[in-house]
Amino acid sequence: MSSGFIKTSDGTEIYYKDWGSKSAQPIVFHHGWPLSSDDWDTQMLFFLANGYRVVAHDRRGHGRSSQSDTNNTMDQYAADASAVAEHLDLQNAVHIGHSTGGGEVARYVAKFGQPQGRVAKAVLVSSVPPLMLKTEANPGGLPREVFDGIRAGLAANRAQLFVDFPTGPFYGFNRPDAKISQGVIDNWYRQGMMGGALAQYEGIKAFSETDQTEDLKAITVPTLVLQGDDDQVVPYQDAALLQAKLLKNATLKIYPGFPHGMLTTHAEIINPDLLAFVKA
C-alpha cells in the first residue's frame, strides 16, 4: 500500500504515505503545526526521485488522521510516530522534522528510535526544541502572551488565522522583497482547515511548553540542524543555536534571510543540502 491508516492504542487512526521501494533507505518526514504530511510533497518527490523510500504521516488531529480530543501532547506525537515506524518496520531511517515536527523527531529519536535501533540520522529544520516558552531557565524564549494570542485567534476565527499566518510571518511574505505565492498560501490554509480545531488548539501548548532539553542531550546519531535567521515564528537564537550545543553529534547551518517555511520557499537550496547530509 502506498498510503493507509494505522490505529494507535487509544483508538486514534493515523494516516500515512509510504512511497518507493521497500528495500530502499527510508526518509521519514514530520510536519509542523497545524499542517499535514502534504507539506512535504516537494521533499518526498525529490527524495523518491533520488532512490529513497519516503514516508510521512498526519499527526493526530491534523490532516486525514482522527480528530482526537485527548493525548494531544509531544509524548503522544512521538509514540504515534513510533507506531508508524513499527508498523512499516522502518530500519536505518533518517527522520526529518520541521517546526513542531522537529520536536516530534527529537522525542521520537530519544525515546523510541534510538533504543529500538531504527534511526541512522536526524534533521531538525526550523524546529521548536529545546523550549519555545520564555521561563527563568529559558530567558530567550517567547512570552506566554504570544501563544495565548495564537490560541485566542484560533478560538475566535480559525479560518482567518489560517489566512494571516501564511500570508505573513510563516513564509516571510510580509517582507518588502518577498516573492509571494498565492498557491502556497492557499495550500497552507487547505492543510490547516483539514485538521481539528481542538487538537490544533491543544497542540499550541505541546509545541510551546514541552521542554526537550533532555531529548536533545540523549540523541547520539548524526543530526543536521537547519534554520533561517529571518525566522519570525521560531527565533533561531533560542532554537537552532541551542540545539547544536545540546546535541552530541550536530552539524549546524544558518541561512541568511530565510523564513520559517524555507523548505517551501527555498526548496531548491534546502533539498540538495538534505540529500548531501543523508548521503554523507
C-alpha positions as CSV (number, residue, x, y, z in Angstrom):
1,M,0.0,0.0,0.0
2,S,1.3,3.5,-0.9
3,S,-0.9,5.0,1.8
4,G,-3.2,3.8,4.6
5,F,-4.1,4.1,8.3
6,I,-2.9,2.5,11.5
7,K,-4.8,2.5,14.8
8,T,-3.0,3.5,17.9
9,S,-3.5,2.0,21.4
10,D,-6.1,4.7,22.2
11,G,-8.1,4.1,19.1
12,T,-6.8,7.1,17.1
13,E,-6.3,6.5,13.4
14,I,-3.1,7.9,11.9
15,Y,-2.9,8.4,8.2
16,Y,0.4,7.8,6.4
17,K,2.0,7.8,3.0
18,D,4.7,5.3,2.0
19,W,6.2,5.7,-1.4
20,G,9.1,3.9,-3.2
21,S,11.0,0.7,-3.0
22,K,10.5,-1.0,0.4
23,S,14.2,-2.1,0.2
24,A,15.5,1.5,-0.1
25,Q,16.6,3.5,2.9
26,P,13.6,5.3,4.4
27,I,13.4,9.1,4.8
28,V,10.6,9.9,7.3
29,F,9.1,13.4,7.4
30,H,7.4,15.0,10.4
31,H,5.2,18.1,9.6
32,G,4.7,21.3,11.5
33,W,1.6,22.8,13.2
34,P,-1.2,22.9,12.0
35,L,-0.4,21.2,8.7
36,S,-0.2,17.7,7.3
37,S,2.1,15.3,5.5
38,D,1.2,17.2,2.3
39,D,3.5,20.0,3.4
40,W,6.4,17.6,2.5
41,D,5.3,16.9,-1.1
42,T,8.3,18.7,-2.6
43,Q,10.8,16.9,-0.4
44,M,9.1,13.5,-0.8
45,L,9.1,13.7,-4.6
46,F,12.7,14.9,-4.6
47,F,14.0,12.0,-2.4
48,L,11.8,9.5,-4.2
49,A,13.5,10.6,-7.5
50,N,16.8,10.0,-5.8
51,G,16.1,6.4,-5.0
52,Y,14.8,6.6,-1.4
53,R,11.7,5.2,0.3
54,V,9.7,8.2,1.6
55,V,7.3,8.1,4.5
56,A,5.2,10.8,6.1
57,H,2.1,10.8,8.4
58,D,-0.5,13.2,9.5
59,R,-0.2,14.0,13.2
60,R,-3.2,13.1,15.3
61,G,-5.8,15.8,14.9
62,H,-4.2,17.0,11.7
63,G,-4.8,16.3,8.1
64,R,-6.6,13.0,7.5
65,S,-5.9,11.4,10.9
66,S,-8.6,11.2,13.6
67,Q,-9.5,14.4,15.2
68,S,-8.6,13.2,18.7
69,D,-9.9,15.1,21.7
70,T,-7.3,13.6,24.0
71,N,-3.5,13.0,24.2
72,N,-2.5,16.0,22.0
73,T,0.9,16.1,23.6
74,M,4.5,15.8,22.4
75,D,4.8,12.4,24.2
76,Q,1.9,11.0,22.2
77,Y,3.0,12.6,19.0
78,A,6.3,10.7,19.3
79,A,4.5,7.5,20.3
80,D,2.3,7.8,17.2
81,A,5.3,8.3,15.0
82,S,6.9,5.2,16.6
83,A,3.7,3.2,15.8
84,V,4.0,4.2,12.2
85,A,7.7,3.2,12.1
86,E,7.0,-0.1,13.8
87,H,4.0,-0.9,11.5
88,L,6.1,-0.3,8.4
89,D,9.2,-1.8,10.1
90,L,11.4,1.1,9.1
91,Q,15.1,0.4,9.7
92,N,18.2,2.6,9.2
93,A,15.8,5.6,8.7
94,V,16.6,9.3,8.5
95,H,13.9,11.3,10.4
96,I,13.4,14.9,9.2
97,G,11.2,17.3,11.2
98,H,10.0,20.9,10.6
99,S,9.0,23.2,13.4
100,T,6.7,21.2,15.7
101,G,7.7,18.1,13.7
102,G,11.3,18.8,14.8
103,G,10.1,18.4,18.4
104,E,8.4,15.2,17.4
105,V,11.6,13.9,15.8
106,A,13.7,14.8,18.9
107,R,11.4,13.0,21.3
108,Y,10.8,10.0,18.9
109,V,14.6,9.5,18.3
110,A,15.4,9.9,22.0
111,K,12.6,7.7,23.4
112,F,11.9,5.2,20.6
113,G,14.0,5.3,17.5
114,Q,17.5,5.1,19.1
115,P,16.6,2.5,21.8
116,Q,15.0,0.3,19.1
117,G,18.0,0.8,16.8
118,R,15.8,2.1,13.9
119,V,17.4,5.5,13.3
120,A,20.5,6.3,11.3
121,K,20.3,10.1,11.3
122,A,18.0,13.0,12.2
123,V,17.4,16.5,10.8
124,L,15.8,19.4,12.7
125,V,14.5,22.2,10.4
126,S,13.3,25.5,11.9
127,S,12.4,23.4,15.0
128,V,10.9,24.2,18.3
129,P,13.3,22.4,20.8
130,P,14.6,22.8,23.3
131,L,11.8,25.1,24.6
132,M,9.9,27.9,22.9
133,L,8.3,29.4,26.1
134,K,10.2,32.1,28.0
135,T,10.9,31.0,31.5
136,E,13.5,31.9,34.1
137,A,15.7,29.0,32.8
138,N,15.0,30.0,29.2
139,P,15.1,33.8,29.1
140,G,15.5,33.8,25.3
141,G,12.1,32.2,24.7
142,L,8.9,33.9,23.7
143,P,6.4,35.3,26.2
144,R,3.3,33.3,27.0
145,E,1.2,36.1,25.6
146,V,2.4,35.2,22.1
147,F,1.0,31.7,22.4
148,D,-2.2,33.0,24.2
149,G,-2.7,35.3,21.2
150,I,-2.5,32.3,18.8
151,R,-5.0,30.4,20.9
152,A,-7.3,33.3,21.0
153,G,-7.1,33.8,17.3
154,L,-7.8,30.1,16.7
155,A,-10.8,30.1,19.0
156,A,-12.3,33.2,17.6
157,N,-11.8,32.8,13.9
158,R,-9.6,29.8,12.9
159,A,-10.1,30.4,9.2
160,Q,-8.8,34.0,9.4
161,L,-5.8,33.0,11.5
162,F,-5.0,30.3,8.9
163,V,-5.0,33.0,6.2
164,D,-3.0,35.5,8.2
165,F,-0.2,33.1,9.3
166,P,1.0,32.0,5.8
167,T,0.3,35.4,4.3
168,G,2.6,37.0,6.9
169,P,5.3,35.6,9.1
170,F,5.4,31.8,8.2
171,Y,6.9,32.3,4.7
172,G,8.2,35.8,5.2
173,F,5.7,37.1,2.7
174,N,5.4,40.2,4.9
175,R,8.9,41.2,3.9
176,P,9.2,44.0,1.3
177,D,11.2,41.9,-1.2
178,A,9.2,38.7,-0.8
179,K,8.1,36.7,-3.8
180,I,4.6,35.9,-2.8
181,S,2.9,32.7,-4.0
182,Q,-0.9,32.6,-3.6
183,G,-0.8,28.9,-4.2
184,V,1.5,28.4,-1.2
185,I,-0.8,30.5,1.0
186,D,-3.9,28.6,-0.2
187,N,-2.2,25.2,0.3
188,W,-1.3,26.1,3.9
189,Y,-4.9,27.2,4.5
190,R,-6.2,24.0,3.0
191,Q,-4.0,21.8,5.2
192,G,-4.8,23.7,8.3
193,M,-8.5,23.6,7.8
194,M,-8.4,19.8,7.2
195,G,-7.4,19.3,10.9
196,G,-9.4,19.5,14.1
197,A,-9.7,22.8,15.9
198,L,-9.4,21.2,19.4
199,A,-6.3,19.2,18.6
200,Q,-4.7,22.2,17.0
201,Y,-5.6,24.4,20.0
202,E,-4.1,21.9,22.4
203,G,-1.1,21.4,20.1
204,I,-0.1,25.0,20.8
205,K,0.7,24.0,24.4
206,A,2.5,20.9,23.2
207,F,4.9,22.8,20.9
208,S,5.5,25.8,23.1
209,E,5.7,24.4,26.6
210,T,7.4,21.0,26.2
211,D,11.0,21.2,27.5
212,Q,13.1,18.9,25.2
213,T,16.5,19.7,26.6
214,E,17.0,16.1,27.8
215,D,15.7,14.7,24.4
216,L,18.5,16.7,22.6
217,K,21.1,15.6,25.1
218,A,20.1,11.9,24.6
219,I,20.4,11.9,20.8
220,T,23.7,10.4,19.6
221,V,23.0,9.8,15.9
222,P,24.4,12.5,13.4
223,T,21.9,15.3,13.4
224,L,21.7,18.2,10.9
225,V,20.3,21.5,12.3
226,L,19.0,24.0,9.8
227,Q,17.3,27.3,10.3
228,G,16.9,30.7,8.6
229,D,18.0,33.8,10.5
230,D,14.8,35.6,9.5
231,D,12.5,33.0,11.1
232,Q,9.7,35.1,12.5
233,V,8.0,32.1,14.1
234,V,10.7,30.2,16.0
235,P,13.6,32.6,16.8
236,Y,16.8,30.8,15.7
237,Q,19.0,32.0,18.6
238,D,16.8,30.1,21.1
239,A,16.3,27.1,18.7
240,A,18.9,26.0,16.2
241,L,21.9,27.6,18.1
242,L,20.9,25.9,21.4
243,Q,20.1,22.6,19.6
244,A,23.6,22.4,18.2
245,K,25.1,23.0,21.6
246,L,22.9,20.3,23.3
247,L,23.2,17.6,20.6
248,K,26.3,15.3,20.8
249,N,26.8,15.0,17.1
250,A,25.4,18.1,15.4
251,T,26.0,19.9,12.1
252,L,24.6,23.4,12.1
253,K,23.7,25.6,9.1
254,I,22.1,29.0,9.4
255,Y,20.6,30.5,6.1
256,P,20.8,34.3,5.9
257,G,17.4,35.9,5.3
258,F,15.5,32.6,5.1
259,P,12.0,32.4,6.7
260,H,10.4,29.7,8.9
261,G,8.8,28.0,5.9
262,M,12.1,27.9,4.0
263,L,11.5,24.2,3.0
264,T,8.8,25.6,0.6
265,T,10.2,29.0,-0.4
266,H,13.8,27.8,-0.9
267,A,13.4,24.1,-1.6
268,E,15.9,24.3,-4.5
269,I,18.6,25.1,-1.9
270,I,17.4,23.1,1.1
271,N,16.7,19.8,-0.7
272,P,20.3,19.3,-2.0
273,D,21.6,20.1,1.5
274,L,19.4,17.5,3.0
275,L,20.4,15.0,0.4
276,A,24.1,15.7,0.9
277,F,23.7,15.1,4.7
278,V,21.8,11.8,4.1
279,K,24.5,10.6,1.7
280,A,27.4,11.7,3.9
